[in-house]
Amino acid sequence: MGEHNTATILPIESWIKHVINSESPLTTLRCSTICQQFAAAPILAEGESVGMVVLARSLADVTRQAKEVSNSEIATLVTGSIEGNSIAQARQLDAWNGHLVALTHEELSLALLQRAATIVPVQRLIEEPLSLQHNGRNLELSAVYMGEDTTSSNAGYFLLISDITDQLKAINQDTRTLLVAGVIGWLAAELYC
């Protein structure tokens, strides 16, 4: 007979009680050797809860799709301890008390996230992105809070690393153009007065 891994046991009974009693959906993040986001929603019939549906999605899939849509580098950070942690030491960010469980373009992203972790708390990235320079490029790091596991101290964040170099160049060029046009307009007005 196989052994049960306590990290993979889901608190379904507590989810059922919460969803049925509140008649509202519940979302939670569960991480053991992999991370999944669960959503539980009540099934209503004639105005009463008669059941519940639970959906699960791998955060690795979400990370890949987010990269395709945003054209940015994406990482998934889970704070707190993860049972059965098999994540490489390099992916542990002690300053954020977390582990990178998913990461795109690791050569660029890992070094940048390790540096950012020493500069700013991850919670502040939710409110205000951090601007960094790397290899002559202007990058912006922001975070989206995914929630926490209600039965443990884990919390999850999507980290988005966007290359904003071209946007900054365009803004600077537009500013110069407007400044030149303003000066020419002012000079023309002075000459005709």
N, C-alpha and C positions, 0 to 999 in steps of 0.2 A: 504494500500500500504506500502511496506517495505522501510526502509531507506537505502541509499547507504553509504557504508563505504568508505571514500575517500582513505584510505590506500590500498584498493583492486582495485581501478580504475587504469588501465594500460594506459600509454601514447602511445597507439597504433598509433595514427596519426603521432607523432614525430618519432616513429620507422619506419613507412612506408616511410616517407620523407627521413630519413637517409639511409635506406637500398636501396631504389630505386635510389636515387641520387648518392650514392657512389658505388652502385653495389657490396657491400661487406657485409659480415655478421655482426651482432651486438649481443653481449651478455651483459646481465645485471642481477643484483641481486635485487630482490624486497622482502622486509620484512615488514610484518604487524603483524598479529597474527601467521603467519607461514612464512618461507622463501622459496622462489622458485628462481631457476635460469632460465632465459629465453634466448633463442637463436632465432634470427630472421635472415633468409637467403633469398636472392633474388631468384626468379625463372626466369631463363633466357630462352628466345626463340629467335632463330636467332640473337643472340648477343645483345638483348635488354631485359631490365627488364620488365616483364609482370605481376609480382605479388610477393608475399612474403609468406613464411611459418614461423610460430612461434611455437616453441616447448618449453614446460615447464617441469621442473623436481623438485620435492621436495628435499630440501637439507637433510631432515631426511633420505630419501632413499639412497642418495649418501653417507651419513655418515655411515649408516649400512653396505653398500657394501664395503666401504673403510676399515672398521674395519675387515671384513672377509678376504679381500685380503692382508692387511698389518699385520694382527695379532697384531696390536697396538691399543691403545686407541685413539679415535678421538673426537674432539669437533669442533663445528661451532661457530665462534665469529662474531658478527655483531657490528660494531662501529657506533656511532651516536645514535640518538633517533629513537625509533620504535613506530609508532602510534599504539594506542591500546595495549600497552605493558602489557602483562599478565605474564611476566617472573618473577620468584621468585627473591627476593632481593639477596639471596645467589648467584645467577647466574649472577649478575651484577658485572662487574670488572671495578671499577671506574678508576683505574690507566691506563687502556686501553680504557676508555670511551666506554665500550662495554657490550654486553649481550651474554651469552652463550645460543644459541637457540637450540642446539643439543649437547648431551654429552653422551659418553659411559662410563660405570663403574664409575658412579658419585662419589662413596665413595673415590676412589683413585684420579680420574681426577680433581675434583673440588678443593680439597685442594691444589693440585700441581699447578693448573693454578692460583689460588689466590696468592700463593707464588711467582710464576714466574712473575705475573703482577707487583709485587713490586720491582722486580730485573731488568727487561729489558723491553724496549718498544717492542710492538708486531711487529713493522716493522723490527726490527733488527733480529727477529727470521726467517725472510725470507732469510736473507743473511747468518746467522750463527746459528746453533742449540745451545740451552742452555743445559748444562749438570747439572743434579741435582741428589742428593741421597735421597732416600725415603725408609724407612724400610729395610735398608741394600741392596737395589737394586740400580743400576746405571741406570738412566733414561735420555732420550734425548728428548727435546721439540723443534719442528720446526714448521714453519708456511708456508702455501701456500696462496698467495693473490688470491682471487676469483674475484676481481673487485669491482666496486662501482656502485650504482644506479645513473644513470645520472640525475635523477630528484630530488634527495635528497642528503644528506650528508652521507648516509650509505655506508660502505665498508664491505666486507666479507672476512673471513680468515678460512681456514681449519687448525686446530691445531692437530699435530700428536705427541703422547707421546709413545716413543718406549723404551722398556726395553732392554738395551744393555749390561747387566751384563755378560751374557754368551760370547758375542763377546769380551769384555774386558779381561775376564779370558783366552780365547783362545789366544789372542794377547800376554798377559803377559807370558803364558806358552811357546808359540813359541819363544818369545824373550829370555827367560831363556834357552831354548834348544839350540838356536843359539849361545848364549853367552858361554855356557858350551862347545859346539862343537868347537867354535873358540879358547877357552883357551886350550882345549886338542890338537887341531891342532897346535897351536903355541908352546906348550910344546914339542910335538912330533918333530916338526921341529928343535927346539933348541937342543934336545937330539941327533939327528942324524947329527948335523953340527959339 
